[in-house]
Amino acid sequence: MKQRVLITGASGFLGFHLIEAALNRQLDVYAAVRKSSDVKHLECFNIQFTYPDFSSIDALKKEIEKNQYSYIIHAAAVTKAGTTDEYNKVNAGYSYNIGKAVEMTGTLTKFVFISSLAAIGPSQQLNEVITEHTEPKPVTAYGKSKLLAEKRLFHLSLPLVVLRPTAIYGPGEKDIFILFKSINRGWEPYIGSMQQQLSFVYVKDVAEAAVDALFTDHHGAYNISDGNCYSRYDLADLAKLMLMRKTKKVHIPRSIVKSIVAVLDTTYRLFGRIPVINKEKIYELTAINWHCSIDKAKEELGFEPAYNLMNGLTETFQWYRRNQWL
């Protein structure tokens, strides 16, 4: 019988690629989704769907025992929430619940938690590189909730690997895609005019890292990026090359952006929604340094990114065109 892996957040952008990577390793995949989730894009996979109650440790324990999972990749999270309590409830509370259920069963070989570099936060120095030893100073409620989740999980007795990917892009991604749509229309917007160092990682590399982590003897936290450092203009420059577009760069003062976002936040809340560019996101978008080291992941997990920004974007834009997003 194949070994079974439970993948949470399976209907999401990263979830699709986690499923694909796990199936390629001949694992029997159980995809944890909400009953209301759109899973049409997952119908191409030979997988089982399951609907865990993340609010109940006891229910999660029964889920694990019933389906006899060997591994769990916990990628379920909220990236946009209206309150700090909501971030903490889902990202930290539900993560603790599934971790506690794993601890109580004591049968799991590996538990991989998909955290975020936002849990550490950006560096305030351009010449600094973020490592696993960097003192965490998250700048958003999302990052703080991921850090809280890490702390709670590390206090449990688990075969735990925590991955902290930087900004993830790739086929199906919707947030960074907003910039690509703007570039396609001839506009290249930036908040402020400060120098920045950024990092990115292709979604397939994150998925491979997560599945590889299931089979390692190591435990701990690992930064995940493509290993390169980019200027604030590199992403747009490559996008313009692939779209064959010329753009007008627009540097909007941060004070003006904050005022616009405040209006958007208020308007969207009237309809129970949260804008993609919100006051939380501004802190991440205007941070000066997201450059991180992946030396530990290379040494202990055997992580070797297959994609840099050039070939990752090439494949991404092929997908966008094929699916008529651009």
C-alpha positions as CSV (number, residue, x, y, z in Angstrom):
1,M,0.0,0.0,0.0
2,K,1.2,3.5,-0.8
3,Q,2.1,5.8,2.0
4,R,-0.6,8.4,2.6
5,V,-0.1,12.2,2.8
6,L,-2.7,14.7,4.0
7,I,-2.3,18.0,2.2
8,T,-4.3,20.9,3.8
9,G,-5.1,24.0,1.8
10,A,-5.3,21.7,-1.2
11,S,-7.7,23.8,-3.2
12,G,-5.4,26.8,-3.1
13,F,-2.6,28.1,-5.4
14,L,0.2,26.2,-3.6
15,G,-2.0,23.3,-2.8
16,F,-2.4,22.3,-6.5
17,H,1.4,22.1,-6.9
18,L,1.8,20.2,-3.6
19,I,-0.6,17.6,-4.8
20,E,1.2,17.3,-8.1
21,A,4.6,16.9,-6.4
22,A,3.3,14.3,-3.9
23,L,1.7,12.2,-6.7
24,N,5.0,12.3,-8.6
25,R,6.6,10.7,-5.5
26,Q,4.0,7.9,-5.7
27,L,2.2,9.0,-2.5
28,D,-1.5,8.4,-1.9
29,V,-2.8,12.0,-1.6
30,Y,-5.7,13.0,0.6
31,A,-6.7,16.6,-0.1
32,A,-8.2,18.6,2.8
33,V,-10.7,21.1,1.5
34,R,-13.8,22.9,2.6
35,K,-17.1,21.5,1.3
36,S,-17.7,24.9,-0.3
37,S,-14.3,24.9,-2.1
38,D,-14.1,24.9,-5.9
39,V,-12.1,21.8,-6.7
40,K,-12.7,21.6,-10.5
41,H,-9.1,22.3,-11.1
42,L,-8.2,19.2,-9.0
43,E,-10.3,16.8,-11.0
44,C,-7.3,15.9,-13.1
45,F,-5.7,14.2,-10.1
46,N,-6.3,10.7,-8.7
47,I,-6.8,11.8,-5.1
48,Q,-9.2,11.5,-2.2
49,F,-11.0,14.5,-0.8
50,T,-11.5,14.9,3.0
51,Y,-13.1,17.7,5.0
52,P,-11.4,18.0,8.4
53,D,-12.8,20.1,11.2
54,F,-9.8,22.2,12.2
55,S,-11.5,23.7,15.1
56,S,-11.6,20.3,16.9
57,I,-8.4,18.5,18.1
58,D,-10.5,15.4,18.7
59,A,-12.0,15.4,15.2
60,L,-8.5,15.9,13.7
61,K,-7.2,13.0,15.8
62,K,-9.9,10.7,14.5
63,E,-9.2,11.9,10.9
64,I,-5.5,11.0,11.3
65,E,-6.3,7.6,12.9
66,K,-9.0,6.7,10.4
67,N,-7.0,7.4,7.3
68,Q,-3.6,6.3,8.7
69,Y,-1.6,9.1,7.3
70,S,2.2,8.7,7.2
71,Y,2.7,12.4,6.4
72,I,1.0,15.8,6.6
73,I,1.8,19.0,4.7
74,H,-0.1,21.7,6.4
75,A,-0.5,24.6,3.9
76,A,-4.0,25.8,4.9
77,A,-3.9,29.5,5.9
78,V,-5.6,32.9,5.5
79,T,-3.5,35.5,3.8
80,K,-6.1,38.3,4.1
81,A,-8.2,38.8,7.2
82,G,-10.2,41.6,8.7
83,T,-8.7,41.3,12.2
84,T,-5.7,40.0,14.1
85,D,-7.9,37.6,15.9
86,E,-9.0,36.0,12.6
87,Y,-5.4,35.6,11.5
88,N,-4.4,34.0,14.8
89,K,-7.5,31.8,14.9
90,V,-6.8,30.2,11.5
91,N,-3.1,30.4,11.1
92,A,-2.0,29.8,14.6
93,G,-5.0,28.2,16.3
94,Y,-5.9,25.7,13.6
95,S,-2.2,24.8,13.0
96,Y,-1.8,24.1,16.7
97,N,-4.9,21.9,16.7
98,I,-3.7,19.7,13.9
99,G,-0.2,19.6,15.5
100,K,-1.7,18.6,18.8
101,A,-3.7,15.8,17.1
102,V,-0.5,14.6,15.4
103,E,1.2,14.5,18.8
104,M,-1.6,12.6,20.4
105,T,-1.7,9.9,17.8
106,G,2.1,9.6,17.7
107,T,2.1,7.7,14.4
108,L,3.2,10.4,11.9
109,T,6.6,10.1,10.2
110,K,6.8,13.8,9.3
111,F,4.7,17.0,9.7
112,V,5.6,19.8,7.3
113,F,4.2,23.2,8.1
114,I,4.2,25.9,5.4
115,S,5.0,29.1,7.2
116,S,6.3,32.2,5.5
117,L,9.3,34.5,5.5
118,A,6.8,37.1,6.8
119,A,7.1,35.3,10.1
120,I,10.7,36.6,10.4
121,G,9.9,39.9,8.7
122,P,12.2,42.0,6.5
123,S,15.6,43.3,7.4
124,Q,16.0,47.1,7.9
125,Q,19.5,47.0,6.5
126,L,20.2,46.7,2.8
127,N,23.5,44.8,3.3
128,E,22.0,42.2,5.6
129,V,20.9,38.7,4.7
130,I,18.0,37.1,6.6
131,T,18.9,33.7,8.1
132,E,17.1,31.2,10.3
133,H,18.9,32.9,13.2
134,T,17.7,36.4,12.4
135,E,15.6,37.8,15.3
136,P,11.9,37.6,14.2
137,K,10.3,41.0,13.7
138,P,7.2,40.5,11.5
139,V,5.6,43.7,10.2
140,T,2.1,42.4,9.6
141,A,-0.6,40.6,11.5
142,Y,-0.3,37.8,9.0
143,G,3.4,37.4,9.7
144,K,2.8,37.5,13.4
145,S,0.2,34.8,13.2
146,K,2.6,32.6,11.3
147,L,5.3,33.2,13.9
148,L,2.8,32.3,16.6
149,A,1.9,29.1,14.8
150,E,5.6,28.2,14.6
151,K,6.2,28.8,18.3
152,R,3.1,26.7,19.2
153,L,4.1,23.8,17.0
154,F,7.7,23.8,18.2
155,H,6.4,23.5,21.8
156,L,4.8,20.2,20.8
157,S,6.6,16.9,20.4
158,L,6.4,16.5,16.6
159,P,8.6,15.3,13.7
160,L,8.4,18.9,12.5
161,V,9.8,20.7,9.5
162,V,8.8,24.4,9.0
163,L,9.3,26.0,5.6
164,R,9.4,29.7,5.3
165,P,9.0,30.6,1.6
166,T,9.5,34.1,0.4
167,A,7.1,35.6,-2.2
168,I,5.7,32.7,-4.2
169,Y,4.8,33.1,-7.9
170,G,3.8,30.8,-10.7
171,P,0.9,29.4,-12.7
172,G,-2.4,30.3,-11.0
173,E,-1.0,33.0,-8.7
174,K,-3.3,36.0,-8.4
175,D,-1.7,38.7,-6.3
176,I,1.6,39.3,-8.1
177,F,-0.4,38.8,-11.3
178,I,-2.0,42.2,-10.6
179,L,1.4,43.8,-11.4
180,F,1.7,41.8,-14.6
181,K,-1.8,43.0,-15.7
182,S,-0.8,46.6,-15.0
183,I,2.5,46.2,-17.0
184,N,0.5,44.7,-19.9
185,R,-1.5,47.9,-19.9
186,G,1.6,50.0,-20.0
187,W,1.8,51.0,-16.4
188,E,4.5,50.1,-13.8
189,P,3.5,51.3,-10.4
190,Y,5.7,51.5,-7.3
191,I,5.2,52.7,-3.8
192,G,7.8,55.3,-2.9
193,S,11.3,55.6,-4.5
194,M,13.5,53.8,-2.0
195,Q,16.0,51.1,-2.9
196,Q,14.9,47.6,-2.2
197,Q,16.3,44.0,-2.2
198,L,13.7,41.3,-2.9
199,S,13.5,37.6,-3.1
200,F,11.2,35.2,-5.0
201,V,10.5,31.5,-5.3
202,Y,8.7,29.6,-8.0
203,V,5.8,27.6,-6.7
204,K,7.1,24.3,-8.0
205,D,10.3,24.7,-6.1
206,V,8.3,25.2,-2.9
207,A,6.2,22.1,-3.6
208,E,9.3,20.0,-4.2
209,A,10.9,21.3,-1.0
210,A,7.8,20.4,1.0
211,V,7.7,16.9,-0.4
212,D,11.4,16.4,0.0
213,A,11.1,17.5,3.6
214,L,8.8,14.5,4.3
215,F,11.7,12.2,3.7
216,T,14.4,14.0,5.6
217,D,15.8,13.0,9.1
218,H,16.2,16.7,9.9
219,H,13.9,18.9,11.9
220,G,13.6,22.7,12.3
221,A,12.9,25.8,10.3
222,Y,14.2,26.6,6.8
223,N,14.1,29.7,4.6
224,I,13.0,29.0,1.0
225,S,13.7,31.2,-2.0
226,D,15.4,30.7,-5.4
227,G,18.7,31.8,-3.7
228,N,19.0,35.0,-5.6
229,C,18.6,38.7,-4.6
230,Y,16.7,41.0,-6.9
231,S,16.3,44.8,-7.1
232,R,12.8,46.3,-6.9
233,Y,12.7,46.6,-10.8
234,D,13.9,43.1,-11.8
235,L,10.5,41.5,-11.7
236,A,8.9,44.1,-13.9
237,D,11.9,44.3,-16.2
238,L,11.5,40.6,-17.0
239,A,7.8,40.8,-17.3
240,K,8.1,43.7,-19.8
241,L,10.6,41.6,-21.8
242,M,8.1,38.6,-21.9
243,L,5.1,40.8,-22.6
244,M,7.0,42.9,-25.1
245,R,5.7,46.0,-23.5
246,K,7.1,49.5,-22.8
247,T,5.8,51.0,-19.6
248,K,5.6,54.3,-17.8
249,K,7.1,54.0,-14.3
250,V,5.0,55.7,-11.6
251,H,6.4,56.2,-8.1
252,I,3.5,57.0,-5.8
253,P,4.3,58.5,-2.5
254,R,3.6,56.2,0.4
255,S,1.4,58.8,2.1
256,I,-0.9,58.9,-0.9
257,V,-1.0,55.1,-1.2
258,K,-1.9,54.8,2.5
259,S,-4.8,57.3,2.0
260,I,-6.1,55.4,-1.0
261,V,-5.8,52.1,0.8
262,A,-7.7,53.5,3.8
263,V,-10.6,54.3,1.6
264,L,-10.5,50.9,-0.1
265,D,-10.4,49.1,3.3
266,T,-13.5,51.0,4.4
267,T,-15.3,50.4,1.1
268,Y,-14.5,46.7,0.9
269,R,-15.5,46.1,4.5
270,L,-19.0,47.3,3.7
271,F,-19.3,44.3,1.4
272,G,-17.4,41.9,3.8
273,R,-14.3,41.8,1.6
274,I,-10.6,42.7,1.9
275,P,-8.7,44.4,-0.9
276,V,-5.5,42.8,-2.2
277,I,-3.5,45.9,-1.5
278,N,-4.5,46.7,2.1
279,K,-2.8,48.6,4.9
280,E,-1.1,45.4,6.1
281,K,0.3,44.6,2.7
282,I,1.9,48.1,2.4
283,Y,4.3,47.2,5.2
284,E,5.6,44.2,3.2
285,L,5.6,46.0,-0.2
286,T,7.7,48.9,1.2
287,A,10.2,46.9,3.2
288,I,13.7,47.5,2.0
289,N,15.2,44.0,2.3
290,W,13.6,40.6,1.9
291,H,16.9,38.9,0.8
292,C,17.3,35.6,2.6
293,S,19.8,32.8,2.8
294,I,18.8,29.2,1.8
295,D,22.1,27.6,2.9
296,K,20.5,25.7,5.7
297,A,17.8,24.2,3.4
298,K,20.4,23.3,0.9
299,E,22.7,21.6,3.4
300,E,20.0,19.7,5.5
301,L,17.1,19.2,3.1
302,G,19.1,18.9,-0.1
303,F,17.1,21.9,-1.5
304,E,18.2,22.9,-5.0
305,P,15.9,25.4,-6.7
306,A,15.3,24.5,-10.3
307,Y,14.0,27.9,-11.2
308,N,15.3,31.4,-11.1
309,L,13.1,34.4,-11.9
310,M,13.8,34.2,-15.6
311,N,12.9,30.6,-16.3
312,G,10.1,30.7,-13.6
313,L,8.5,33.7,-15.2
314,T,8.9,32.2,-18.7
315,E,6.8,29.1,-17.6
316,T,4.4,31.3,-15.7
317,F,3.6,33.6,-18.6
318,Q,3.2,30.5,-20.9
319,W,0.5,29.4,-18.4
320,Y,-1.2,32.8,-18.2
321,R,-1.4,33.0,-22.0
322,R,-2.6,29.4,-22.4
323,N,-5.3,30.0,-19.9
324,Q,-6.2,33.5,-21.4
325,W,-5.3,35.4,-18.2
326,L,-3.2,37.7,-20.4
